[in-house]
Structures are given as C-alpha cells and as structure tokens.
Amino acid sequence: MVRVNESHMPMTVEESDGGYGQLLAVLMRRRYWLLGVMGAVLTIATVFTLISKPTYQSEMQLLIEPNYQGKKDGTTPRQGEQYADSGVTIDDYATQINVMRSSLLIQRAVDILRSEYPTLTVAEVKKNLVLKQVVEEKANTKIVEATYTANDPIKAQKVLKAVHTVYQIYNREQQEQRLKKGLKFINEQIPAVTKTVDQAENKLEEFRKNNNLIDPEQQAATVNNSLNAIAQEREVIRAQYNDLQARYGQLQQQLARSPQQALVASRLSQSSRYQTLLNELQRTELALSQRRVVFTDEDPNVKKLLEQRQNLLSMMKQEGGRVLGEGQASQAAAAASNGGDGILQQGQLGALDLNLAGQLIEVQTNMNAMRARDNSLAQTQQKLRSDLKRFPVLLAEYNRLVPFVQINRDKLQQLLRAQQELSLEIARGGFDWQALEEPRLGLKVGPNLKLNLLLGLVAGLMLGSLAAFLRDAVDDSVHSSEDLERQFELPLLGMTPELPRGRVAQPEVSLPFGKPLHLSPWTVQVRNWPPSWESLDLIYRNLQLMNEMAAFKSLVVTSAVAGEGKSTLALGLALSAARLHQRVLLIDTDLRRPSLHQILNLPNDYGLSTLLSSDATLPTHNAIQSSGSYIDILTAGPQPEDPANLLSSQRMRELMAGFEQNYDLILLDAPPLLGMVDAMIAASCCTGVVLVSRVGMVKKTELVQANAMLRKLNVIGVVANGVSNVSYGYGAYSREQGVELKKVWGS
C-alpha cells in the first residue's frame, strides 16, 4: 500500500445558470461550425461585391391628386366623384401605385425609349422601378417618389422622364374617361329617379286622402291627448255626481217628498189662483165638517156643500193642469183622491219647504245633466279608442312612404348637383400630376462593400448559429450537467473541472508495499490546483451528508465507459477524505486494465489479485507507516485469468469485511459498467456506488444502459466530470492563487 500527503484548500463550486448560458455553451462547443459557415458567407458576399457592376439611381417626386371615389383618410369626396365609372375608380394610393406599375403603362414608356434603348424590356423597367408613397410624421402625403436603378446614370434619368410622360397622359385619359362616364351615368339616372319621386309622392298623397290624415303621428298624439282629457273629465264628473247624490238624499229626507212631488208642491204653492181655490176648498171643507156634525148627507145644505166641494176640486184640477201640465196634474189629482188631503198638502208649502224643494229640484237637474255628460263622454271615448286602434297600421305605412319620398328627393338633388359639378369639371379640363422634383442624373449607389459585408456577417452569424444548433441537436453526447441530471433520477453530487497541464516538483512518499518512489506529476497537480480541491471537497462533503442518514463504509467509483475519469475521482475523494482526518483505503478493482499504479507510479507486483488468489493474511493498520495524514492504496496486482471469478469469490467479501473494520472509508476504483460484469460484482460487495460521467464524452444511450444496470444497486449519486462552466468562492483569493499557479506551471 502507498500513503500520499495532501494539502488543505477549501472552496465552493457553483454551477452557472441555464437559459442564455446554455445557448452560448452550444455556440462555444460548435464554434468551428459557426466560424466556418460565417467565413463562407462573408467570402461569398465579398466575391459578389467585387464582381458586381456599378449601379446608378435616379429619383423624382410626383404630386398625385386624389382621383378616386373614396379617400383613405376618411375625408368626404368631391361632389359627383361617387358617380364616376367604377371600372376606372382607384380605391387608395396603394392601388394607384400598382396601376402605375402595370405592364400596360410601362410598355408605353418602353415604346418612347425604343429608339435609344432597343433592348429595354418591360420586365427590366418593372424590376428596377420603385414607387412608394412619401410619409411625413406618421402621415401619408399625396406625393409618390419614383426611383429607377440602372448601370448607366443617363439611362436611369431618361427612363424616369419617359415614365413621367406616360403618367401624365394616363392621368388625363383616366380623368376624361371617368368624368364622361360618370356624367353619362348621371344623365341616365335622373329620369328614373324623377319618375320614382313622382310615384312616391303620389302614393303619399293618396294615402292621406283615403285615410283623411295629414300627419298620422301628430293626429295620433292628438287622439291620445283627447282620450286622456276625457278620462280626467269623467273622473271629475264622477266625483261631483257622488257629492250631488249625497246632497240629493239629504234634501229628500228633509222634505219627505220625491223630486216630482216637491216640484208639484212648489208650483202649486206659487200659483195665486190655485191658492185661492185651495183656501175656498178649505173653508168649504170646514163648513161641511161642521154641518155633518148636526145633519146627515141628505140634508140640503150638506148636499149643497158637497156639490160646492166637488166644483172646487174640479176647478183646482183644471188650474193644476194649467200650472203643472196634464201628467203632473193627474198625479196631484190621484194623490188628492187617494188621501183626500193630498192636494191640500201639495199646494201649501212654507218658504223653507219651497227653498228645500227648489234645491232638491236643482240637485236632481244637475245629476241628470252630469249623467248625460258622462254618457256622452263615454261614447266619445269609445269612438276615440276605436280610431286609435287603426293608427299603428297607418303609422307603419306612413313611415314607409315618407322616408322613401325623402330619400328619392335627396338622391335627385344629389344627381342634379353632381351633373352640374361634372359638367364644370369637364369644362375645366381636369388637372395634371405635377413633378415636384424632376428626374436627375443617376447617382452611384452600389455595390456597397461595407453594407454587403455587414449583411454577410449577419447572415453568416445566423446560418452559422443554425448549423451549430443542428449539429448539436444530432449529437448524442452529454454536454452539460443539466443533460446529465435529465438522464438519471439520482442527485448530482458535484462537478469537477479539467486538470491543467504542467509540471511541478515531485515530493517523496512512503510505500508500505514497495520501495520509496515519487508522486506522479498528475497527483501533485490534483493536490495543488484549487479548483480541483474545491470540487472534490464539495463532492466528499455531499457524501458525508448522505452518510449521516445511511452508513457508507465502502464506495464503488465506476463509469459507463472507459476514460470518464473514475480513477481521477477515486484518488481525489481519497485525498479529500484524508485531509479531513479519515482513514482511507483506495483499491484498484480493475483487474483487466489497471491504471492506478500507473497514475501514482507505483509497483504492481503485489495487489488485490494476489490477495484474492492466495491465503495471505491481511496487513493490519498498525503495520502501515503513519505520518498523520496518509492514504493507503491497494493496487490491482498481476492480471488474473478470470477477474470476475476472483471478484465474486467469498475471499473478496472477507477482505472487504476486514477492511471496513480497519478503515473509515474504502474506495474501489472499478472498471466501466458497459461490456463487462466486474463493476456490478464489485458493487455488490460495497454499501454504495458513485457513478462518474465525463461531460462531452459519454453518450446519452450509454447513460440509459448504465442507469438500467444500476437500478437494483445502492447508487448514491452521479458526478459530472470535465465541466467547464464552474465558478468558485473566495473571489480575490482564488484569482491570486491562480496567478501563482500559472507561474509554477509556466502556462
């Protein structure tokens, strides 16, 4: 066994964030793809710029007046424009520009230039001619800017002049055609609209005559108001009638007569002749009564009085008939014949009774008048309601006829005004599209080397990035700790960086199973490089935290495939544990291709294979030389014929049991998992397994297979080896230490 000194240098390791960092990591990883594609694009852009012919551009500006039905800004068109021919109507400036670029107009310009440029074609002009509306302060103007690009500055100018000439001719033709066809359309519409107006007015007049209505809405409102007034008046009459009825009952009770009796008594009482006859009748009655007391009716005087009484009654009846009329006289006579004294009572009323009788008659008269008024109002109300029911139909018909008449009248007025406006417009001769800026001699605009290189740089960066991402997408390798975590349902114990290259001094070491040798340069680098110590200490600390929940006396350090740094991690964990005063034994269990003795420059004549194949006693811890902080190392030994047989033997379990009694931690550097069973056998003899995966080397498919093989074992976690984006604590201290190490290594 071997003991190796170590040094103390605690630090912390932090993983950089994802997101944009991951994108940058992909670009850095595939930087050669990025730079290659970018260089190719820049080369193409440069060559294209150098071989391209110079180009010249001429410009002019045209004031394009709105010559269409509607306006884009929502303003009202001029009177008569809406009746222009729809076949030549332009909806907006975008459409106007498309018409200006049409092959028909461009062909006219080509025909003008045919003598000077016989090879000029419509396709060439359309390709190099650019028309766009000028925009100022986010508002569209009536100005259209025309630019033409050609290899000859004079040609560019002459083409624009020819185009301007064609546009002026086209504008005049368009105006004349549009206005004349618009006027023709108006002239054709006026008679038809006039006839429609006459028909609509006749229907409205016939409707008014047939229904005896001028304005149904106003008359319906009048009828409705009348109904409301009648209803209110009937309410007032009912209230007054109730008051009179109460008064009537009171007066009738006071007189104890009916109104007819009161009327009769009142008239008879006011007739002087009747009162004279009544007085005479009363005297006759009195004399008759006195005579009958002594004599019978056979007495001549009694008979005379009876005859006189009968004459008086006859005279009173005649007088009553004269005063009262035949009907009331008969009633008074009947009352007199029935009661004997009725006529006397009816004809003799006092002043108070006469007053009450007059009031009673007046109340009855008013009640009769109110009853008659209420009946009349009821009949009127019924008639108005009947009239009101027919108004909805009339109103619907009226509201249909009136707008139709008004719309056609307005349309006729618009047509007449448009006719006048278009006639004046044709007489004025229209307007020309003015050239605010005449076509000028073409100015050189290309090729622009700087612009092309800039565009090439942008395009190359985009295409190179795309190529880099596509290349990275088809790569099955694990490139980051995040990828590694996604492949396992295991905790990430930590990350280790790549070791720097360099040579340092080689301190001596004591060897219990061999002669004194020197540490290899690799071991000294691990001991003295702060990032390595920091990451190893963090990994070992994570193992200690897990050890508080479960006793991990022996750990197998393995990987999916060879070359992932499992031996490096095993030795580094041993150094970190020894620095924390742990008794550590590091065993090389790779009996097929051992490497630990080569890394540490140790002899391999005696090791694990010799212990497993012999009955030699296990060296005790007391026999090992100790200098305070050393690591015991057991190399693999000579290669046996059947490594799997030795590792699965009972002897292996006995050795592990003995080692666990003498050491705080036993680390087994096991062979890779894939392709052989040695690592699985070694793991069955230990309390835990640590998997090492080198970022950028191991494949995702290999990790999937390794994960499937380790599911039934006590896998503690996974360590990401070779991570480049790792940061460390002790900021300034780490930077100063790094400067010192650069001086030592000479890098």
Steps between C-alpha positions, in 0.01 A plus 500: 500500500601861448443814704481837333523845665231756428447875562203704624320752277118508556283673241146487357375403155197650333344413169414778261141573417325358194300690240722724289802338658402167346463662157841660532642168613365332185652774283835470674491122470423523126705812437681348205170439323393856579827654383517280192152588375551869585828507310344334197212751491739795540715364217198468274387855587846640429535321167149606397578863585827501305356347182175705499461787253451856635138613526353849478168628632287791380207646699195720447188594699145525363203677659217250450166671557221277638324375188274236650167447672604452861791643693723305734494772766119494522440851354192568291548459123416784266144523378445277198807277550292220647315470167819453298552182301587212735719341237762775533444586868812475720435398861823625667858605432626142527268400216596813306868406527425145382322644196798729435724192501274307265646353184264707283642832619859376516469381139418858394820624664701223332352601164613861555857383575508236222718710268770565763486170687372230266581218746299656785211277612193540718631240748827694541319828566258340748790335682700819543211748545394563859192708590410584859283752677687763701420492872571798726451493877299176487257652248460404136543774240382540141858470377632184333876456472628314192852357484667310214823305521719425200865444408501831306419831680360660181280200430354515852411867449343452156291205614349709781424784257321260267308353791397850611369577151300177495352574843381845394331358188347220706368746761328717238350197329381362826336827606328549166374144486385503859325837486323435170377160603397645833302776329340245269400291795347804674303601189361148480405497867323835523183403303461175690548670837257779400236243411559321830458826691168573323370152574600522864334842542180375331483202734544726800226737381263211431566363846409833661177534300380147563558522873412868540836558667770759456751382757401171671759542772369843601137394474562184701657717767193729492260204538705364785498839674121520450455157659705609798296823534170307479616253760594783735167680439302182571687460826402855598133440399488179704628684805249787458219253435575319824487831688167594342360156570579541867342846499195362320440236765533756777248742340257221423513389861432855623199552266370144524400536141621380171637756257178473294287565804718784605475652153120471500469646848733783416310603186159472659615693803618781278171517293271774651181371331567149619565632848165692489311187392688305765398750769140487382514121502632507854211725614251273323654198665481671834130596452423149380661351805304727732169425323550128509534513869131596520355376170535201273605500140132519401485842633458756219772721639732203534426405143561856393835504678595167344408630159701816565793294616485290183495812285800642682692175452417507131614859474821419690569211265459729204723758660755230594497373144561850378784558749658155502403349171283200437738235643580670826137612538382141478752402764383777733135405443578137569670596820201714596250223426705243690582701804224756497736767629787433262422792275476725799839390625660535156377844447590640840877526554685749715793714398756254644337204331487691176874572529581134574275390217683734265837366613380141458376572150825679415711208632294253301537714191880520544522126558305434184725740310819336633366155419428613149848660471670182623308288251597738223865490604491120519369482145768743383769304686389176341511659156850646558629165619364336193670765286829459690515126427540562130789746539788244535431359154463850360818616669695204362381574150564873544852447638576279202373750244652820643869383519470348155382836366776687686775261391405526138473878525851516649632263237352715228659811651838326522477388139415852387790650698737226377389565142590864540836425670611245241401731218718773651782250560494392136495864393806578716694217338613320821847522656847359436725305734777747575865401527616660825853376433613443142695182418869562557815333379548165671722486807719199575342282769681169465660268556548595867781288639444595864126437482545166326762392750272603785208309349731206436615513860141500629392226261813298576441536873142384463580210267805402707294501818236291328763253381651486848165430662411237239835329550453509875146366467615185317783446749422230758768613743430650841630857496393643834409406851135579420502234227655260746233565763224443245636151425500384865254507785801545728640801684791684344777470760717761335710600200873485435691713249770390259851481649751755363808385321844571652788359702582572865738362761457136608493451881598164643257245642526194729395165348407213737494246211795623297803715492480882544391668181383845389150626446403530136456855355127436466460434877689815591277701263189362669639592839606854409231619256230690699204431265563128521520509880185709521293264284634185672436642848144589399436150364640337812296734721184395315594138565545579870154659515352185351711290738318660791181325384660171385836344585720500188817318608598388152431670167548383142604770254410396145388643166300398197801473267876526535681833510239697698733575795386248759859434620558877521187543711581203723848635579365854547231382743765304691716813531202710618399237758858468631523879536199475731685246720324196357673163472464426128582192293500536120476167312546452125241232411554527124682166467482508118652843427632642828611865493538620857860375532587677174345826615690492831816342355472201739612140459226250415673176591278452800138612532133403514532206261775340709296549818192340339690207351704416814439445866737772609403680811364852475754768610380673817461874527772512767753356254440798264733789542314815610608861481171659608306520174559224245296291258544125478495379140450141387588455134337243272797266486586260217219438251319170579344261248145544631451841672126453542555172686739664745278803564192284562683264739441469873858617548403841359220538752730399785761754391235776480369410845852519642573830326175655633611421855837672460407805282247779512449496122587246229492627140497246216620616157281267291506434124228646268147361518433438134655193341600314817359383831795586727356832619166341590677224699719753685195716575323203660777488763466871593243715671473759224581589137614835356469541122742726310402648162728717291311789342553513126615138476233263624195436280142525613430144383792376710362683803159341446659152497711576809196635684308181423787284635530699825132507597527201736815633672537768764604782269572812704532751220682612188803727455541719189864496393665744263248785551633828361241749635583463872548801730673505840491697822757713674494735202820703529683223684431251221618744235826569685556129552441440131767758409751326724420161345548638148849605602571149634361315196638745247164521315 
